Amino acid sequence: MFTTRASARLLARTSLFAAAAFALSQPVLAQDAAQDAASSEDGGEIIVTAQKRAQSLSDVSLSVAAVGTEQLAANNTVNLEGLQALVPSISFGNDFNFAKLFIRGIGLSSSLPGVDPSVALHVDGVVVSLAQAQLGSMFDLERVEVLRGPQGTLYGRNATGGAVNLITAKPTDKLDGYVRQTLGGDAFLVQTDAAIGGPITEGVRARLAVQRIKRDGFGINEFTGNEIDNANQWSVRGHLQFLPTDKLSILLTGELHTENDRSLAVKFREVSFPGTTVPSLTALGQRTNADGSAASFAKNVRNLNTNYDPINDRKQYAFTGIMDYAASDTVALKSLTSYRNFRAIFFHDFDMSSYAGYPLAQTNAVRTSANHWQPVFENQFSQELQLNVDTDKLHAVFAGFYLKDHIRVENHIGFDVLTNTDPYRVQFDGKLDVETWAVFGNVTYDLTEQFSIKAGGRYSWEKRKIKNNSGIGTAATGFVLDPLQWDTSKTWDDFSPSLGVEFRPNDDVMAYFNWSRGFKSGTAEIGSRRSATAVTPFVNPEKVEAFEGGIKYSAGSLQTNLAVFYQKLKNGQFQRTFPIPNPPFFASALENAAESRAYGAEFELRWRPIDGLAIDASAAYLNSKFTKFFSKNPLNAALFGPGGASLPDEDLSGNATRMSPKWTLNFNPTYTADLSSGASVLFGTNVSYRSKQYHTEFNDDRMAADGYVMVDANVKYRHSDDRTSVNLWVRNLTNELVWAGSYAVATSRTIGGTLMPPRTYGVTLGYEF
């Protein structure tokens, strides 16, 4: 095994040097480099469909960012995590198999299934409703569009934070495709990307794309010796398009994504109460087993030292049908029908140590256990019908949306949750059925060539039915099912309007102002426990009111966008901590616990000053703070001592919201040099900065990510045949250690977290046809 991996790494490094030598051995730069033809990087407009019609990015009166396929491929961006280095005001974290997308300080805080993401993810306009399912890889994309601020009048699923739309590459009227083979990295990576598409017969086109990622681990389990945070993924997508007439298009899509590796486990940061004198926590990182043998946490922050290896076994597939019908030159109909199925088996050793079982801090419990088993099963069906009207003066979309979602979860914590020889002590099982429909519209009317008005509205109806099967036990009693269980439902409805104006003083400048309200459905966390005094497991909808003004300039080789915004969040869905009489002596419940406000500004620049040189840059300032939030702190040791239950709630007003860096900066220059042979070499780098951000509402430095600078770079050689390429790339060049998320673990009195990848690098050999 070691010999094989060592040889593979040697091959990868040899390939890197060979590729560099090949690129540099080409003829020197031509002194009279071609200036007679403009490249695709010469400042040409980016076309987006954020408002359900093709528009130049500089002509969209929304705060929207677009990332193209070349930019994604430059540094091998294959997941949502990489977007935060390319788009301002977006942050990505993860814990317990959940994607935590935040835009402008609004995102998902819960780590139990059942709560909608505040940032909606769509694939070709079809929502991916479950937060865990948002972790699928991104491949064979035309572009990614990110809409910042509340959304409800343009996409089927409403969201309070924003929306991300992955737009896949579609079949064309000619044979085309590519093969890209990537090798490299200290954690040896073998990645294959391939696609082929084109006409099959008259009126029928197809496209097939595949991505295979196989990578060694970023760390090891010091207890078992096995690698962790490795990758073993398959993705495939097929499009079949029928064009029976010039007016009708039917696109059928099937896609599959699987993972089976030892990733996503929470890593040890530190113990919660290092000052306590408890035998099980005699020193930071040290524990003693009952037989006197030593037990400890991992010696390296990227490692684990746990009795079991983590399990990440995921599979999701989807079938989508999209029908477009051009009824006339100004009226078009569209139907989006989709079924998505998701399954994830997730397991990790919750205490993050090699100790099989140990007393809790500040308790007399003889033994507790913290192995965490969380299978999630989900299927969703959605249907959207759109009517698009586009005349000289009127631009409108009217739509109806329906979604039915079924989620079932097993959430077990115990000594041996894999074989159940010693049954689990905590069970948060349950299922949630979601049914929702909405009608919405968005209209822009040009009063004059310079002045337009906009109006939109969305009526939503939501129903949630929850049925739980939860319980908790101790080492003495074993597992005890709660005598009371939730089996109930609730409905909500809402109307969310929006208004806006556009002003174009000339062909180069557009100014706009928007006011909107956003809505995220009320819900309940699957597995939430019921007490004799509890009335309902549900929380009410979370709502946002947002104001945004902006100005966009586009002339020649320069494009700039400036947006300023202010937004208020009410009835924020957050977990509040409260004491309980038995170990672990505190619990949390989802409540409408918080209000917050945020304001800031975002600036984006796209400049092509000379032939071959492209500069993309962005800067964002965000001030996002709670204006109302009272809760007990799970990291306050006094809460779990004598009289802890009587301690007052802490006032968190004035604290920064989660995942809300005050400053984000991005600088992405590229230079393409033409060679006398007709080949070219592109030199690119991406430098991103994010200031400090907290992973908890309590703004505890132990659950935060310090400010950091991330540097990516690539050198891409393209042969004169314009088909063959060699790309040398590196991500996180300086090997920054960045915490992506943090979590205070009740059952083991520890603080854990997940990490962004270390430095990765490789060479990608590509061929396009």
C-alpha positions in Angstrom: 0.0 0.0 0.0 2.7 2.5 1.0 4.8 1.6 -2.0 1.9 2.1 -4.4 1.0 5.5 -2.9 4.6 6.6 -2.9 4.9 5.7 -6.5 1.7 7.4 -7.3 2.8 10.6 -5.6 6.2 10.4 -7.4 4.3 10.0 -10.7 2.1 13.0 -9.9 5.1 15.2 -9.1 7.0 14.0 -12.2 3.9 14.9 -14.2 3.9 18.4 -12.8 7.5 19.0 -13.7 7.1 17.4 -17.2 4.0 19.6 -17.9 5.9 22.7 -16.8 8.9 21.8 -19.0 6.6 21.1 -21.9 4.9 24.5 -21.6 8.2 26.4 -21.1 9.9 24.6 -24.0 7.6 26.3 -26.5 8.9 29.2 -28.7 9.3 32.5 -26.9 6.6 35.1 -26.9 6.0 36.6 -30.3 7.0 40.2 -30.3 4.1 41.1 -32.5 1.6 39.1 -30.5 -1.8 38.9 -32.2 -3.9 42.0 -31.6 -6.2 41.5 -34.5 -8.7 39.2 -32.7 -10.2 39.8 -29.3 -10.3 37.0 -26.9 -13.2 35.9 -24.8 -11.5 37.8 -21.9 -11.6 41.2 -23.6 -14.4 42.6 -21.5 -17.3 41.1 -23.3 -20.6 40.9 -21.4 -21.5 38.1 -19.1 -25.0 36.8 -19.9 -27.1 35.6 -17.0 -30.7 34.4 -16.5 -31.2 35.6 -12.9 -34.5 37.4 -13.8 -35.7 34.5 -16.0 -34.6 36.2 -19.2 -31.2 36.5 -20.9 -29.5 39.7 -19.8 -26.1 41.2 -19.5 -24.9 41.0 -15.9 -24.5 44.8 -15.9 -28.2 45.2 -16.9 -29.7 43.2 -14.0 -31.1 45.4 -11.3 -30.2 42.9 -8.6 -27.1 42.0 -6.6 -26.0 39.0 -8.6 -22.6 37.4 -9.2 -21.8 34.9 -12.0 -18.8 32.5 -12.0 -18.1 30.8 -15.3 -16.8 27.4 -16.1 -13.3 28.6 -16.9 -12.9 30.3 -13.5 -14.2 27.2 -11.8 -11.8 24.9 -13.6 -8.8 27.2 -13.2 -8.2 26.0 -9.6 -10.3 22.8 -9.7 -13.3 24.2 -7.8 -15.6 21.2 -7.4 -17.9 22.1 -4.5 -19.8 25.0 -3.0 -17.1 25.7 -0.4 -14.9 27.1 -3.2 -17.5 29.8 -4.1 -16.7 31.9 -1.0 -13.3 32.7 -2.5 -14.9 34.0 -5.7 -18.1 35.7 -4.6 -18.5 38.5 -2.0 -20.7 38.3 1.0 -21.1 34.5 0.8 -19.7 32.1 3.5 -19.7 28.3 3.7 -19.4 26.1 6.7 -20.4 22.5 7.5 -21.0 20.3 10.5 -22.7 16.9 11.0 -23.1 16.4 7.2 -24.9 19.8 6.8 -24.0 22.5 4.3 -24.1 25.9 6.1 -24.5 28.5 3.4 -24.7 32.1 4.5 -25.2 35.3 2.5 -25.1 38.7 4.1 -25.1 37.1 7.6 -28.2 35.0 7.1 -28.0 31.2 6.9 -28.8 27.9 8.6 -27.9 27.5 12.3 -29.6 24.3 13.2 -27.8 20.9 13.0 -30.9 18.7 13.1 -32.8 17.9 9.9 -36.1 19.5 9.1 -35.1 23.2 9.0 -35.0 24.8 5.5 -31.7 26.4 4.4 -31.9 30.2 4.4 -29.9 30.1 1.2 -31.7 28.1 -1.5 -29.6 25.9 -3.9 -31.1 25.2 -7.4 -29.8 23.1 -10.2 -31.1 24.5 -13.5 -33.8 26.3 -11.5 -35.0 23.3 -9.6 -34.5 23.5 -5.8 -32.4 21.1 -3.7 -34.4 21.4 -0.5 -32.3 19.5 2.0 -29.2 21.1 3.5 -27.3 17.8 3.5 -28.0 17.3 -0.2 -26.3 20.7 -1.0 -22.9 19.1 -0.4 -23.0 17.3 -3.8 -20.2 18.1 -6.2 -20.4 20.7 -9.0 -19.4 19.4 -12.4 -19.9 20.1 -16.1 -21.4 23.5 -15.4 -21.9 26.5 -17.8 -21.9 28.9 -14.9 -23.0 29.5 -11.3 -25.3 32.4 -10.5 -25.5 33.8 -6.9 -28.3 36.1 -6.0 -27.8 38.0 -2.7 -30.7 39.0 -0.5 -34.2 37.5 0.0 -35.7 35.7 -3.0 -39.3 34.7 -3.6 -40.5 36.2 -6.9 -38.1 34.7 -9.3 -37.5 31.1 -8.1 -39.9 28.4 -7.1 -38.5 28.1 -3.6 -38.4 31.2 -1.4 -35.3 32.0 0.8 -34.4 34.7 3.2 -30.7 34.9 2.6 -30.3 34.4 -1.1 -30.1 31.8 -3.9 -27.4 29.8 -5.7 -28.3 28.4 -9.2 -26.0 25.8 -10.8 -26.6 26.0 -14.5 -25.4 22.8 -16.2 -23.9 22.6 -19.7 -26.6 21.5 -22.2 -26.5 19.7 -25.6 -25.6 21.8 -28.6 -26.2 21.5 -32.3 -22.7 20.1 -32.9 -20.5 17.4 -31.5 -18.4 18.7 -28.6 -17.0 17.7 -25.3 -13.8 17.3 -23.3 -11.6 15.0 -21.3 -9.7 16.3 -18.3 -7.4 14.2 -16.2 -6.1 15.6 -13.0 -3.2 14.2 -10.9 -1.4 15.6 -7.9 -1.3 16.6 -4.3 0.3 15.4 -1.1 -3.0 13.7 -0.5 -2.8 12.0 -3.9 -5.6 13.0 -6.2 -6.8 11.2 -9.3 -9.7 13.1 -10.9 -11.3 12.5 -14.2 -13.8 14.8 -15.8 -15.4 14.0 -19.2 -18.3 15.1 -21.3 -19.6 14.5 -24.8 -22.7 16.0 -26.5 -24.3 16.9 -29.7 -27.0 15.9 -32.2 -28.2 12.3 -32.3 -30.6 12.7 -35.2 -32.8 15.5 -36.5 -34.5 17.2 -33.6 -32.7 15.1 -30.9 -29.6 16.1 -28.9 -27.8 14.5 -26.0 -25.0 15.1 -23.5 -23.3 12.8 -21.0 -20.9 14.1 -18.3 -19.0 12.1 -15.7 -16.8 13.1 -12.8 -14.7 10.7 -10.8 -12.8 11.9 -7.7 -10.4 9.6 -5.8 -8.2 11.2 -3.2 -6.1 10.1 -0.2 -6.9 11.6 3.2 -5.9 15.0 4.5 -5.3 13.3 7.9 -5.3 9.9 9.7 -7.1 8.2 12.6 -4.2 7.8 15.0 -6.1 5.0 16.8 -6.9 2.8 13.7 -4.1 4.0 11.4 -6.6 4.6 8.5 -6.8 7.8 6.4 -9.6 10.3 7.1 -11.0 13.2 5.0 -10.3 11.2 1.9 -12.6 11.3 -1.2 -14.3 8.6 -3.2 -16.9 10.2 -5.4 -18.8 9.4 -8.6 -21.0 11.9 -10.4 -22.8 11.4 -13.7 -25.4 13.5 -15.5 -27.2 12.8 -18.8 -29.3 15.3 -20.9 -31.6 14.2 -23.6 -33.2 17.1 -25.6 -36.1 16.9 -28.0 -36.7 19.7 -30.5 -39.9 18.6 -32.3 -40.5 22.1 -33.6 -38.8 25.5 -33.7 -41.0 26.6 -30.7 -40.9 23.5 -28.5 -37.9 22.1 -26.5 -38.1 19.2 -24.1 -35.1 18.5 -21.9 -34.9 15.3 -19.8 -32.1 15.1 -17.3 -30.9 12.3 -15.0 -28.1 12.7 -12.5 -26.4 10.6 -9.8 -23.9 11.5 -7.1 -22.3 9.0 -4.7 -19.7 9.3 -1.9 -18.3 6.4 0.2 -15.3 7.6 2.2 -14.2 8.6 5.7 -14.8 12.4 5.6 -16.9 15.1 7.3 -16.1 14.0 10.9 -15.8 16.7 13.6 -12.2 17.4 14.7 -11.1 18.2 18.2 -10.5 21.9 19.1 -10.3 21.9 22.9 -12.2 20.8 26.0 -15.1 23.0 27.0 -14.1 23.5 30.7 -10.3 23.1 31.0 -10.3 24.6 34.5 -12.5 21.9 36.0 -11.0 19.3 38.3 -12.7 16.2 37.0 -10.7 12.9 36.7 -11.8 12.5 33.1 -10.4 15.9 32.2 -7.2 16.0 34.3 -5.4 17.8 31.5 -6.2 19.3 28.1 -6.2 16.4 25.7 -5.6 13.7 28.3 -8.1 11.1 29.6 -7.6 7.8 31.5 -9.6 4.7 30.8 -11.1 2.7 33.6 -8.3 0.1 33.4 -5.7 2.9 33.8 -4.6 3.0 30.2 -4.0 6.4 28.6 -6.5 7.9 26.3 -6.1 11.1 24.4 -7.2 13.4 21.5 -5.3 13.5 18.2 -1.8 15.0 18.2 -2.4 16.7 14.9 -5.4 19.0 14.4 -6.2 17.4 11.0 -6.2 13.9 12.6 -8.6 11.9 14.7 -7.8 9.6 17.6 -11.1 7.8 17.8 -12.1 4.2 18.4 -14.0 4.0 15.1 -13.3 5.5 11.7 -15.9 8.0 10.4 -18.4 6.9 7.8 -19.7 9.1 5.0 -21.9 7.1 2.7 -24.1 9.3 0.5 -26.2 8.7 -2.6 -28.5 11.1 -4.4 -30.2 10.9 -7.8 -32.6 13.1 -9.6 -34.8 13.1 -12.7 -35.9 16.4 -14.2 -38.0 17.4 -17.1 -37.9 20.9 -18.5 -40.3 22.0 -21.3 -40.0 25.3 -23.0 -42.6 26.5 -25.5 -42.4 29.8 -27.4 -46.1 30.6 -27.9 -45.1 33.8 -29.8 -42.2 36.3 -30.1 -43.2 37.8 -26.7 -44.8 35.0 -24.7 -43.2 31.7 -23.6 -44.3 28.9 -21.3 -42.0 26.8 -19.2 -42.6 23.7 -17.0 -40.0 22.3 -14.6 -40.8 18.8 -13.1 -38.4 17.1 -10.8 -38.0 14.1 -8.5 -35.0 13.9 -6.2 -33.9 11.1 -3.8 -31.3 11.4 -1.2 -29.7 9.0 1.3 -26.8 9.7 3.7 -25.3 7.4 6.3 -23.1 9.5 8.6 -21.1 8.2 11.6 -18.4 9.7 13.8 -17.0 9.3 17.3 -18.6 12.3 18.9 -16.1 12.6 21.8 -13.2 12.9 19.3 -10.9 10.8 21.6 -9.7 7.2 22.0 -11.6 6.9 25.3 -14.4 4.3 24.9 -16.6 5.8 27.6 -16.0 8.3 30.4 -17.7 10.3 33.1 -19.1 13.7 32.2 -17.4 16.8 33.5 -19.0 18.0 36.8 -21.3 14.9 37.1 -21.2 11.6 38.9 -22.2 9.6 35.9 -20.1 6.4 35.8 -20.0 6.1 32.1 -21.4 7.9 29.0 -20.8 7.4 25.3 -20.7 9.6 22.3 -20.6 7.7 19.1 -23.0 9.4 16.7 -25.0 7.6 14.0 -27.2 9.7 11.7 -28.8 8.2 8.6 -31.0 10.6 6.6 -33.5 9.5 4.0 -35.3 12.0 1.8 -37.3 12.3 -1.4 -38.8 15.4 -2.9 -41.1 16.1 -5.9 -41.5 19.6 -7.3 -43.4 21.2 -10.1 -43.2 24.7 -11.4 -45.1 26.4 -14.3 -43.9 29.7 -15.7 -45.4 32.2 -18.0 -42.8 34.6 -19.4 -43.7 37.8 -21.2 -41.0 39.9 -22.9 -42.1 42.9 -25.0 -40.5 46.2 -25.8 -41.7 47.7 -22.5 -43.0 44.8 -20.4 -40.8 42.1 -18.9 -42.6 39.7 -16.6 -42.7 36.2 -15.1 -45.8 34.6 -13.5 -45.4 31.2 -11.9 -47.0 28.5 -9.8 -44.9 26.2 -7.6 -45.6 22.9 -5.7 -43.2 20.9 -3.5 -43.7 17.7 -1.6 -40.9 16.5 0.6 -40.5 13.5 2.9 -37.6 13.3 5.3 -36.8 10.5 7.7 -34.0 10.5 10.2 -32.3 8.2 12.7 -30.2 10.1 15.2 -28.5 7.9 17.7 -25.7 8.6 20.3 -24.3 5.8 22.4 -21.5 3.4 23.1 -21.9 1.1 20.2 -24.4 2.4 17.7 -23.0 0.3 14.8 -23.6 -3.2 16.2 -25.8 -2.3 19.2 -24.1 -4.7 21.5 -24.4 -1.9 24.0 -27.4 0.1 22.8 -27.5 3.8 22.2 -28.5 6.1 25.1 -29.9 9.0 23.0 -32.4 8.7 20.2 -33.7 11.5 18.1 -35.6 9.6 15.4 -38.5 11.0 13.4 -39.9 12.0 10.1 -41.2 15.2 8.6 -43.6 15.6 5.7 -43.6 19.0 3.9 -46.2 20.1 1.4 -46.1 23.6 0.0 -47.4 25.6 -2.9 -47.0 29.2 -4.0 -47.9 31.6 -6.8 -45.6 34.5 -7.6 -44.9 37.1 -10.2 -42.3 39.7 -11.0 -42.9 42.5 -13.5 -40.7 45.2 -14.9 -42.3 48.0 -17.0 -40.2 50.5 -19.0 -42.0 53.9 -18.6 -39.3 55.5 -20.8 -36.0 54.4 -22.3 -34.4 55.6 -19.1 -36.9 54.8 -16.3 -38.5 51.5 -15.3 -40.5 50.3 -12.4 -40.6 46.8 -10.9 -43.1 45.0 -8.7 -43.4 41.5 -7.5 -45.3 39.4 -5.0 -45.4 35.9 -3.7 -48.2 34.0 -1.8 -46.9 30.9 0.0 -48.8 28.1 1.8 -46.8 25.6 3.8 -47.8 22.5 5.8 -45.5 20.5 8.0 -46.3 17.2 9.7 -43.9 15.8 12.3 -43.8 12.4 14.0 -41.0 11.7 16.4 -39.7 8.8 18.3 -37.2 10.1 20.8 -35.8 9.2 24.2 -32.7 9.4 26.4 -31.1 7.2 29.0 -28.2 6.7 31.4 -25.6 4.0 32.0 -27.7 2.8 34.9 -31.1 2.8 33.2 -30.3 2.2 29.6 -32.3 3.8 26.9 -35.8 5.0 27.9 -38.3 6.0 25.3 -40.0 9.3 26.1 -43.6 8.7 27.2 -44.8 11.7 25.2 -44.0 12.0 21.5 -44.8 14.6 18.9 -47.3 13.5 16.2 -48.8 16.7 14.9 -49.0 19.2 12.0 -49.2 22.9 11.3 -49.8 25.2 8.4 -48.7 28.8 7.6 -49.3 31.2 4.8 -47.6 34.4 3.8 -47.5 37.2 1.2 -44.1 38.7 0.4 -44.0 41.7 -1.9 -41.2 43.6 -3.6 -40.9 46.9 -5.4 -38.1 48.5 -7.3 -37.0 51.2 -9.8 -34.4 51.3 -12.5 -32.8 54.5 -14.0 -30.5 54.6 -17.0 -29.2 58.1 -17.6 -27.2 56.8 -20.6 -26.2 53.5 -22.2 -23.3 52.9 -19.8 -24.9 53.5 -16.4 -27.8 51.9 -14.6 -29.0 52.8 -11.0 -31.6 50.9 -9.1 -33.3 50.6 -5.8 -35.2 47.6 -4.5 -37.4 46.9 -1.4 -38.4 43.3 -0.7 -39.6 41.0 2.0 -38.5 37.4 2.4 -40.1 34.4 4.1 -38.8 31.0 5.3 -41.3 28.5 6.4 -42.1 27.6 10.0 -40.9 24.1 10.9 -39.8 21.7 13.6 -36.5 19.9 14.1 -36.8 16.2 13.5 -36.2 14.3 16.8 -37.1 17.3 19.0 -38.1 16.0 22.5 -41.5 16.7 24.1 -42.1 17.6 27.7 -45.4 17.6 29.6 -45.6 21.3 29.5 -44.7 21.7 25.8 -47.4 23.1 23.5 -45.9 22.6 20.0 -42.7 21.5 18.4 -43.0 24.1 15.7 -41.4 27.5 15.3 -43.0 30.2 13.2 -41.7 31.5 9.9 -38.6 33.6 9.8 -38.9 36.9 7.8 -36.6 39.4 6.3 -37.2 43.0 5.1 -34.4 44.2 2.8 -33.5 47.5 1.1 -30.9 47.6 -1.6 -29.6 50.3 -3.9 -27.0 50.0 -6.5 -25.3 51.4 -9.5 -23.7 49.5 -12.4 -21.4 50.9 -15.1 -20.3 49.1 -18.3 -18.4 50.7 -21.1 -15.6 49.2 -23.2 -13.3 47.1 -21.2 -14.5 48.2 -17.7 -17.5 47.0 -15.8 -18.2 47.9 -12.1 -21.1 47.2 -9.8 -21.7 48.8 -6.4 -24.5 47.7 -4.1 -25.4 49.0 -0.6 -28.0 47.2 1.5 -29.8 47.2 4.8 -31.9 44.2 6.1 -33.8 43.2 9.2 -34.4 39.6 10.3 -37.4 38.9 12.5 -38.4 35.6 14.2 -35.0 34.1 13.4 -35.0 30.4 13.8 -32.2 29.6 16.3 -31.4 27.1 18.9 -31.6 28.2 22.6 -29.8 26.4 25.3 -31.6 25.5 28.5 -30.7 23.4 31.6 -32.2 19.9 32.3 -31.9 17.9 35.5 -30.1 14.9 34.1 -26.8 14.4 32.2 -25.6 16.1 30.1 -27.5 18.8 32.1 -28.3 21.0 29.2 -30.3 20.7 25.9 -31.3 23.0 23.1 -34.5 23.7 21.3 -35.3 25.5 18.1 -37.2 28.7 18.8 -38.0 32.0 17.2 -35.3 33.3 19.4 -33.6 36.1 17.6 -33.8 39.3 15.7 -30.9 40.8 13.8 -30.0 43.6 11.4 -27.3 43.9 8.8 -26.0 46.6 6.5 -23.1 46.8 4.2 -21.7 47.4 0.7 -20.4 45.2 -2.1 -18.2 46.4 -5.0 -17.3 44.3 -8.0 -14.9 45.1 -10.8 -14.2 43.5 -14.2 -11.5 45.3 -16.2 -9.6 44.4 -19.4 -7.0 47.2 -19.6 -4.8 45.7 -22.3 -4.9 42.7 -24.6 -4.4 39.5 -22.6 -4.8 41.1 -19.1 -8.0 40.5 -17.2 -8.6 41.8 -13.7 -11.6 40.7 -11.6 -11.9 42.0 -8.1 -14.5 42.4 -5.4 -14.7 43.9 -1.9 -17.6 43.6 0.6 -18.2 45.2 4.0 -20.8 43.5 6.3 -22.0 44.6 9.7 -24.5 42.0 10.9 -25.5 41.9 14.5 -28.2 40.6 16.8 -30.7 43.2 18.1 -32.5 40.7 20.3 -31.3 37.3 21.5 -31.4 35.8 25.1 -29.9 32.3 25.8 -27.8 30.4 28.2 -24.3 29.6 27.1 -23.4 25.9 26.7 -19.7 26.9 27.3 -20.4 28.4 30.7 -19.2 25.8 33.3 -21.3 27.4 36.0 -24.5 26.5 34.2 -23.9 22.8 35.0 -22.9 23.3 38.6 -25.0 23.9 41.7 -27.7 26.5 41.0 -26.9 26.5 37.3 -30.5 26.2 36.3 -31.2 29.5 38.0 -28.6 31.5 36.1 -30.2 34.2 33.9 -30.0 34.1 30.1 -27.2 36.0 28.5 -28.1 39.0 26.4 -26.5 38.5 23.0 -27.8 41.8 21.4 -24.8 43.5 19.8 -23.0 40.2 19.0 -22.1 39.4 15.5 -24.2 36.8 13.7 -22.7 33.5 12.6 -20.5 33.3 9.5 -20.5 37.1 9.1 -16.9 38.4 8.3 -16.8 42.2 8.4 -14.6 42.3 5.4 -14.2 40.0 2.4 -11.8 40.9 -0.5 -11.1 39.1 -3.7 -8.4 39.8 -6.3 -8.3 37.6 -9.5 -5.9 38.8 -12.2 -5.0 36.7 -15.2 -2.7 37.3 -18.1 -2.7 35.4 -21.4 0.5 35.5 -23.4 0.4 34.4 -27.0 3.3 32.4 -28.3 4.8 32.6 -31.8 3.7 29.0 -32.4 0.0 30.0 -32.0 -0.2 28.5 -28.5 -0.8 30.6 -25.4 0.0 30.5 -21.7 -2.3 31.9 -19.1 -1.0 33.0 -15.7 -3.6 33.4 -13.1 -4.0 33.9 -9.3 -6.8 34.4 -6.9 -6.2 36.1 -3.6 -9.1 36.2 -1.1 -9.3 37.7 2.3 -11.9 37.1 5.0 -11.8 38.8 8.4 -12.7 37.0 11.6 -16.0 35.2 11.7 -17.8 33.4 14.6 -19.5 30.0 14.5 -21.6 30.7 17.5 -24.0 33.5 18.6 -22.0 33.9 21.8 -19.0 35.2 19.9 -16.6 32.8 21.7 -13.1 32.8 20.3 -12.9 29.1 20.8 -15.6 28.7 18.2 -14.4 31.1 15.5 -12.3 31.3 12.4 -9.6 34.0 12.6 -9.1 36.2 9.6 -7.1 34.7 6.8 -5.7 35.2 3.3 -6.1 32.3 0.8 -4.0 32.3 -2.3 -4.8 30.1 -5.4 -2.8 30.1 -8.6 -2.5 28.4 -11.9 -0.5 28.4 -15.1 -2.4 27.0 -18.2 -0.8 26.2 -21.5 -3.1 25.9 -24.5 -1.7 24.3 -27.6 -2.0 26.0 -31.0 -4.7 23.4 -32.0 -6.9 25.2 -29.4 -7.9 21.8 -28.1 -5.1 20.5 -25.9 -4.2 22.1 -22.6 -2.0 21.6 -19.5 -3.1 23.4 -16.4 -0.8 23.5 -13.3 -2.8 24.7 -10.3 -2.6 25.1 -6.5 -5.2 26.0 -3.9 -4.4 27.4 -0.5 -0.8 28.0 -1.5 0.3 29.1 2.0 -1.5 26.1 3.6 -3.7 28.2 5.9 -5.5 26.3 8.7 -9.1 27.5 8.6 -12.0 26.3 10.7 -15.1 26.0 8.5 -17.5 25.3 11.4 -17.5 24.6 15.1 -19.7 22.8 17.6 -19.9 22.5 21.4 -20.5 18.8 22.1 -22.8 18.4 25.1 -22.1 14.7 25.8 -18.3 15.0 25.9 -17.8 18.6 27.1 -15.6 19.2 24.1 -15.4 21.7 21.2 -15.1 20.3 17.8 -15.0 21.6 14.3 -14.5 21.0 10.6 -11.6 22.3 8.6 -11.3 23.7 5.1 -8.8 21.7 2.9 -5.1 22.2 3.3 -2.8 23.1 0.4 -3.8 21.1 -2.7 -2.1 21.1 -6.1 -2.1 19.2 -9.3 -1.8 19.1 -13.0 -4.8 18.8 -15.3 -4.3 17.5 -18.8 -7.2 18.5 -21.0 -8.5 17.8 -24.5 -11.6 19.5 -26.0 -13.4 18.7 -29.2 
